[in-house]
Amino acid sequence: MAKITTIIDIGSNSMRMVVLEKSSRFAFNLINETRSRVKISEGCYENNGNLQEAPMQRAFNSLQSFLNISKALKSRKIICVATSALRDAPNAKVFLQKVKNELGLSIKVIDGVKEAYYGGVAALNLLHDNEFVTVDIGGGSTEFAFVKNRKIEKCISLNIGTVRINELFFKKNDFEAAKRYILEKLEEVLHCGYEIPNTIVGIGGTIRALSRIIMAKNAYPLDILHGFNYSTDLNMYIYDAILEAKDCLSLKSLGVKKERVDTIKEGTFIFKTILEELQIKRVITSGAGVREGIYLDDLLRNSNGIFPANFNVSVRSMLDRFEIDPKQSSYFGRNAKAIFDVLAPLHNLNEKYRQLLVIASKLHSIGTVLNFYKSNDNTFDFILNGLNYDFLHSSRVTVAHIIKFSKKSLPKRKDLKEYEQLLPDFEVMQWLSFMISLNLMINQDMSMPNVKYNLKNNKLRVCLDRPIFMIENDIDKLEIPKGLKVKIYS
């Protein structure tokens, strides 16, 4: 795998590119994301599927700019794929040959099943969920991938898409025929032989746009789409409002962005029909899709297409780029486990908080690399936006707050107000804050002392292998949860 790789996805409605930089064996980070609404399939469904001259020229011009970006970023590998519009078009070879001859770029036209598979690979590896079906609504087709127990069980592609539905039905105001058409196509999903989960992972611009509107309507505190999830029952009224909107101004008043106005009704109509017909209860939004799936399929080709157990790409990528000293990070991680375990009889916290404490302990110093002063605040902001993959929103917010309050004082209720709907109980946050503060205090001189912990009668004995003045001097300044006492021995 090249250090810097470019993936381009030519869809029916939009052309998208990501440039990803590999930082270690399985870790990577995004260094560029570019999108161009070329609408290459515009007019094709009214003309026997043939691509039209103007849309092809728009796509060609955008590809030229994409390649300029890729070259400037010193990308050594470019993978370009095309989906529904080109695989359906009788004259696709005209465009493919022009791009090959004039830009030197080979475009691989992938079939619908492969497109669905790539979306499944991205969701399987980059979202924190075990059983779901992906739904990727494009301009010409919609793909489904059934995922269970870290395995893709079935991939399906249907000729349902926003541009296709618009040109075949919406332009004629024949909504009943559109509904019949979609339901007829969905029969393949309903009778595919696999149990339909109650959770959908939504991929593509339409579903992300809908999630953005739902986040705003519910005053959601975290401005991150990837991993955002919601109940379909509680938010179906938003779909209905979009479908009932009379004009562009009405759509904009609902929160639909300008670039989505021309396709949001078709996309909403398709997605609402799918949700109702498959009886879906929950939607998880994915910011990753075919492009990331292609990259991961290449990166993990010798690992059965999945990351190793207990590997988190976001944590590893952050450590690769911002870790000050790997030995220090490992020490903080081990010490966090020891502190959590010895205090377990008192805090009674779920085991998941042990892992979050370890992650926070390892990542706490990355803000120092960004700027030494106010490093905890730097880390807080960076983690809220940087723990992109395989994290629940609640987990990333919790890790960020553990680090933010890793000083000598415990957080107050007012400190947690902004994100309280994503955070655990106040008492849980106080315990986590105390444990990371103790962890950092033990190794504040970076000498990584050998330490043993013992809890008896609500008194924590911290036994050091040698006297360390900074610890002995500061321990009394450490705010401690009620009912606990801490004593240093050396």
C-alpha positions in Angstrom: 0.0 0.0 0.0 1.4 3.4 -1.0 2.0 6.0 1.8 -0.4 8.4 0.1 -3.3 7.0 -1.9 -6.1 8.7 -3.9 -9.5 7.2 -4.3 -12.0 8.7 -6.8 -15.6 7.6 -7.0 -17.6 8.8 -10.1 -21.2 8.5 -9.1 -24.4 9.4 -11.1 -24.8 12.7 -9.2 -21.5 13.5 -7.6 -17.9 12.8 -8.1 -15.9 12.4 -4.9 -12.2 12.0 -4.0 -10.4 11.2 -0.8 -6.6 11.3 -0.3 -5.5 9.1 2.6 -2.1 9.0 4.2 -0.9 5.7 5.8 0.9 6.2 9.2 1.6 2.6 10.2 0.6 -0.9 9.2 -3.2 -0.4 9.5 -3.6 3.2 10.5 -4.3 6.1 8.2 -5.8 9.6 8.2 -7.6 11.8 5.7 -5.6 14.6 4.2 -8.0 15.7 1.5 -11.7 15.3 0.6 -13.1 16.9 -2.5 -16.5 16.7 -4.1 -17.9 18.0 -7.4 -21.6 17.7 -8.4 -21.0 16.9 -12.0 -24.3 15.1 -12.5 -22.8 12.8 -15.1 -26.0 10.9 -15.5 -28.1 14.0 -16.1 -30.5 13.3 -19.0 -29.3 9.8 -19.6 -32.4 8.0 -18.3 -34.5 9.9 -20.8 -32.1 9.0 -23.6 -31.9 5.2 -23.3 -29.2 5.4 -20.7 -26.7 7.3 -22.9 -24.4 9.8 -21.3 -24.9 13.3 -22.6 -22.1 15.5 -23.9 -22.3 18.4 -21.3 -22.3 16.1 -18.2 -19.4 14.1 -19.6 -17.4 17.3 -20.1 -18.2 18.5 -16.6 -17.0 15.1 -15.3 -13.8 15.3 -17.4 -13.0 18.8 -16.2 -13.5 17.8 -12.6 -11.3 14.8 -13.0 -8.6 17.1 -14.3 -8.8 19.2 -11.1 -8.9 16.1 -8.9 -5.7 14.8 -10.5 -4.0 18.2 -9.9 -4.9 17.9 -6.2 -3.6 14.4 -6.0 -0.3 15.3 -7.7 0.2 18.3 -5.4 -0.3 16.0 -2.4 2.3 13.6 -3.8 -0.1 10.7 -4.0 1.7 7.6 -5.4 -1.4 5.5 -6.1 -4.7 6.5 -7.7 -7.7 4.2 -7.8 -10.7 5.5 -9.8 -14.0 3.7 -10.0 -17.3 4.5 -11.6 -20.7 3.2 -10.6 -24.3 3.1 -11.8 -24.2 5.9 -14.5 -21.3 4.4 -16.4 -22.1 0.8 -15.9 -25.6 1.5 -17.4 -24.6 3.7 -20.2 -24.2 2.1 -23.7 -21.8 4.9 -24.7 -19.7 4.8 -21.5 -16.6 3.7 -23.5 -16.5 7.1 -25.2 -15.9 8.8 -21.8 -13.6 6.1 -20.5 -11.4 6.3 -23.5 -11.2 10.1 -23.5 -10.1 10.1 -19.9 -7.6 7.4 -20.6 -6.1 9.1 -23.6 -6.1 12.7 -22.4 -5.6 12.3 -18.6 -3.8 9.0 -18.4 -6.3 7.7 -15.9 -7.9 4.3 -16.1 -11.4 4.1 -14.7 -12.7 0.8 -13.4 -16.4 0.4 -13.8 -17.6 -1.7 -10.9 -20.9 -3.6 -10.7 -23.6 -3.0 -8.1 -22.7 -5.9 -5.9 -19.1 -4.8 -5.7 -20.3 -1.2 -4.9 -22.4 -2.6 -2.1 -19.5 -4.7 -0.8 -17.2 -1.6 -0.6 -19.9 0.2 1.4 -20.2 -2.8 3.7 -16.4 -3.0 4.2 -16.3 0.7 5.2 -19.2 0.4 7.7 -17.9 -2.9 9.1 -14.5 -1.4 10.0 -15.3 2.2 10.7 -18.5 2.1 12.7 -19.1 0.8 16.2 -21.9 -1.6 15.6 -22.2 -5.4 15.0 -25.4 -6.1 13.1 -26.9 -3.9 10.4 -27.7 -3.5 6.7 -26.0 -0.6 4.8 -28.1 1.5 2.5 -26.3 3.6 0.0 -28.6 5.8 -2.1 -27.0 7.2 -5.2 -28.2 8.9 -8.4 -28.8 5.7 -10.3 -28.8 2.9 -7.9 -29.2 1.9 -4.2 -26.9 -0.7 -2.6 -27.5 -2.9 0.4 -24.9 -4.9 2.4 -26.0 -7.2 5.2 -23.4 -7.3 8.1 -23.4 -9.6 11.0 -20.7 -10.8 13.5 -18.0 -8.8 11.6 -18.8 -10.4 8.3 -20.6 -9.2 5.1 -23.3 -11.9 4.5 -25.0 -10.5 1.4 -24.7 -7.7 -1.1 -27.5 -6.4 -3.3 -27.8 -3.5 -5.9 -31.1 -2.2 -7.1 -31.8 0.3 -9.9 -33.3 2.9 -7.6 -31.6 6.3 -7.4 -32.5 10.0 -7.1 -31.7 10.9 -10.7 -33.3 7.8 -12.1 -36.5 8.3 -10.0 -36.6 12.0 -10.9 -36.4 11.5 -14.7 -38.7 8.4 -14.8 -41.4 9.5 -12.4 -41.0 12.8 -10.5 -40.8 15.0 -13.6 -44.2 13.5 -14.5 -45.6 14.0 -11.0 -46.3 10.3 -11.0 -45.5 9.5 -7.3 -47.7 6.5 -7.1 -45.8 4.8 -9.9 -42.5 5.8 -8.3 -43.7 4.1 -5.0 -44.8 0.9 -6.9 -41.5 0.9 -8.8 -39.4 1.1 -5.6 -41.5 -1.5 -3.7 -41.2 -3.9 -6.7 -37.4 -3.6 -6.6 -37.3 -4.0 -2.8 -38.8 -7.5 -3.2 -35.3 -8.7 -3.9 -34.1 -7.4 -0.5 -37.1 -8.7 1.4 -36.7 -12.2 -0.1 -32.9 -12.5 -0.2 -32.8 -15.2 2.4 -31.3 -13.2 5.2 -33.0 -11.7 8.3 -33.3 -8.0 8.0 -31.8 -6.2 11.0 -33.7 -3.3 12.7 -30.7 -1.0 12.1 -29.7 0.7 8.9 -26.3 2.3 8.3 -27.0 5.1 5.9 -24.4 6.0 3.3 -24.4 8.7 0.7 -25.3 12.4 0.4 -29.0 12.1 0.7 -28.9 10.3 4.0 -26.2 12.5 5.4 -28.3 15.6 4.5 -31.3 14.1 6.3 -29.1 13.3 9.4 -27.8 16.9 9.4 -31.4 18.2 9.5 -32.4 15.8 12.3 -29.4 16.8 14.3 -30.4 20.5 14.1 -34.0 19.8 14.9 -33.0 17.9 18.0 -30.3 20.4 19.1 -27.7 17.7 19.1 -24.6 18.9 20.9 -21.9 17.3 18.7 -21.4 18.5 15.1 -20.2 15.2 13.8 -22.2 13.2 11.2 -20.2 9.9 11.2 -21.7 7.7 13.9 -24.8 9.9 14.6 -27.8 7.6 15.2 -31.5 8.3 15.6 -34.8 6.6 16.0 -36.9 6.4 12.8 -40.2 6.6 14.7 -39.4 9.9 16.4 -38.1 11.6 13.3 -40.4 10.4 10.5 -42.2 13.8 10.7 -39.1 15.4 9.2 -39.2 13.2 6.2 -42.9 14.0 5.7 -42.2 17.8 6.0 -39.5 17.5 3.3 -41.9 15.6 1.0 -44.7 18.0 1.6 -42.6 21.2 1.0 -44.0 23.2 -1.9 -40.8 25.0 -3.2 -37.1 25.6 -2.7 -37.7 28.2 0.0 -39.8 25.7 2.1 -37.0 23.2 1.8 -34.3 25.7 2.8 -36.5 26.7 5.8 -36.3 23.0 6.9 -32.6 23.1 6.8 -31.9 21.6 3.3 -28.7 23.1 1.9 -28.8 24.7 -1.5 -26.8 22.0 -3.2 -29.3 19.3 -2.1 -32.5 21.1 -3.0 -32.7 19.4 -6.4 -32.4 15.8 -5.2 -33.6 15.8 -1.5 -37.2 15.0 -2.3 -36.4 12.0 -4.5 -33.8 10.8 -1.9 -36.1 11.2 1.0 -38.9 9.5 -0.9 -36.6 6.5 -1.6 -35.2 6.3 2.0 -38.6 6.7 3.7 -40.0 3.9 1.5 -37.1 1.6 2.4 -37.4 2.4 6.1 -41.1 1.6 6.2 -40.9 -1.5 4.0 -38.0 -3.0 5.9 -39.5 -1.9 9.3 -36.3 -0.2 10.4 -36.1 1.2 13.9 -32.7 2.9 14.0 -30.5 4.7 11.5 -26.7 5.1 12.0 -25.1 7.8 9.7 -21.9 6.9 8.0 -19.5 9.5 6.8 -17.5 6.8 5.0 -18.6 4.8 2.0 -17.4 3.3 -1.3 -14.1 5.3 -1.3 -13.0 4.3 2.2 -14.2 0.7 1.4 -12.0 0.5 -1.6 -9.0 1.8 0.4 -9.7 -0.7 3.3 -10.2 -3.6 0.9 -6.7 -2.9 -0.4 -5.2 -2.2 3.0 -6.7 -5.2 4.7 -6.3 -7.7 1.8 -4.3 -10.0 3.9 -6.6 -9.7 7.0 -9.9 -11.0 5.6 -11.0 -7.4 5.0 -11.3 -6.5 8.7 -9.0 -4.8 11.3 -7.5 -7.0 13.9 -9.5 -7.5 17.1 -9.2 -4.6 19.6 -7.5 -2.4 17.0 -8.9 1.2 16.7 -7.7 3.0 13.6 -8.4 6.5 15.0 -6.5 6.0 18.2 -3.5 4.4 16.4 -3.5 7.2 13.8 -3.5 9.9 16.5 -0.6 8.2 18.3 1.3 7.7 15.1 1.1 11.4 14.4 1.2 13.1 17.8 2.6 10.7 20.3 5.5 12.3 22.2 7.0 9.0 23.4 5.5 5.5 22.8 7.0 4.2 26.1 5.3 7.0 28.1 2.0 6.3 26.4 2.2 2.6 27.1 3.1 3.3 30.8 0.0 5.6 31.2 -2.2 2.9 29.6 -0.9 0.1 31.9 -1.2 2.4 35.0 -4.8 3.4 34.0 -5.8 -0.3 34.0 -4.2 -0.9 37.4 -5.9 2.1 39.0 -9.3 1.3 37.5 -9.1 -2.3 38.6 -8.0 -1.7 42.2 -10.8 0.9 42.7 -13.5 -1.3 41.0 -15.1 -2.3 44.4 -15.8 1.4 45.0 -16.7 2.9 41.6 -18.6 -0.2 40.2 -18.1 1.1 36.7 -19.0 -0.8 33.6 -15.9 -2.4 32.0 -16.3 -0.2 28.9 -15.1 2.8 31.0 -11.8 0.9 31.7 -11.0 1.0 27.9 -12.0 4.7 27.6 -9.8 5.6 30.6 -6.9 3.8 28.9 -7.5 5.6 25.6 -7.7 9.0 27.4 -4.5 8.2 29.3 -2.6 7.4 26.2 -3.9 10.4 24.2 -3.9 13.0 26.9 -0.6 14.6 25.7 -1.4 15.0 22.0 -2.6 18.6 22.6 1.0 19.5 23.7 2.2 18.8 20.2 -0.4 21.2 18.8 0.5 23.9 21.4 2.0 23.4 24.9 -0.2 26.0 26.6 -3.8 24.9 27.4 -2.8 21.5 26.1 -5.9 19.8 27.7 -8.2 22.2 25.9 -6.4 21.6 22.7 -6.7 17.8 23.2 -10.4 18.1 24.0 -11.2 20.0 20.8 -9.0 17.8 18.7 -10.5 14.5 20.0 -14.1 15.7 19.6 -13.3 16.0 15.9 -10.4 13.6 15.5 -11.6 10.2 16.8 -13.4 9.7 13.6 -13.8 5.9 13.2 -15.1 3.0 15.3 -16.3 5.3 18.1 -19.7 5.9 19.5 -20.4 9.6 19.8 -20.9 9.1 23.6 -17.4 7.4 23.8 -15.6 10.1 22.0 -17.2 12.8 24.1 -16.4 10.9 27.2 -12.8 10.5 26.3 -12.5 14.2 25.5 -14.0 15.2 28.8 -11.8 12.7 30.8 -8.8 14.5 29.4 -10.2 18.0 29.8 -10.7 17.4 33.5 -7.4 15.5 34.1 -6.1 18.2 36.4 -6.3 18.2 40.2 -10.0 19.3 40.5 -13.0 17.2 39.7 -15.5 18.5 37.1 -18.6 20.3 38.4 -22.1 19.6 37.0 -22.0 22.9 35.1 -18.8 21.8 33.4 -20.6 18.9 31.7 -23.9 20.7 30.8 -23.2 21.3 27.1 -22.7 17.6 26.3 -24.7 16.0 29.1 -27.0 14.0 26.8 -23.9 12.2 25.5 -22.0 11.8 28.8 -22.4 9.2 31.5 -23.7 10.1 35.0 -22.0 12.9 36.8 -20.5 10.5 39.4 -19.0 8.4 36.7 -17.3 11.4 35.2 -15.9 12.4 38.6 -14.4 8.9 39.1 -12.9 8.9 35.6 -11.5 12.4 36.1 -9.9 11.4 39.4 -8.4 8.2 38.0 -6.7 9.9 35.1 -5.5 12.8 37.3 -3.9 10.2 39.7 -2.4 8.4 36.8 -0.8 11.6 35.4 0.4 12.7 38.8 2.2 9.3 39.4 4.3 9.9 36.3 4.5 13.7 36.2 8.3 13.5 36.2 8.2 11.0 33.4 10.4 8.5 35.2 7.7 5.7 34.9 8.1 4.5 38.5 7.1 1.0 39.5 4.0 1.3 41.6 1.6 -1.0 43.4 -1.9 -0.2 44.6 -3.8 -1.6 47.5 -7.4 -0.8 48.5 -8.5 -1.5 52.1 -11.3 0.1 54.1 -11.8 2.7 51.4 -8.2 3.8 51.6 -6.0 3.6 48.5 -2.3 2.9 49.3 0.0 4.0 46.4 3.3 2.2 46.9 6.2 3.7 44.9 9.6 2.0 44.4 11.3 5.2 45.4 10.5 8.6 46.9 9.3 11.2 44.3 9.0 14.7 45.8 6.6 16.0 43.1 4.1 13.3 43.9 4.4 13.6 47.7 4.1 17.4 47.4 1.0 17.4 45.1 -1.0 14.5 46.4 -2.9 16.7 48.9 -4.0 19.0 46.1 -5.7 16.2 44.3 -9.5 16.3 44.7 -10.8 12.9 45.6 -14.3 11.3 45.2 -16.3 11.2 48.4 -15.6 8.2 50.6 -12.0 7.6 49.4 -8.7 8.4 51.0 -5.3 8.2 49.2 -1.9 7.7 50.8 1.5 7.7 49.2 4.1 5.2 50.4 7.7 4.9 49.1 
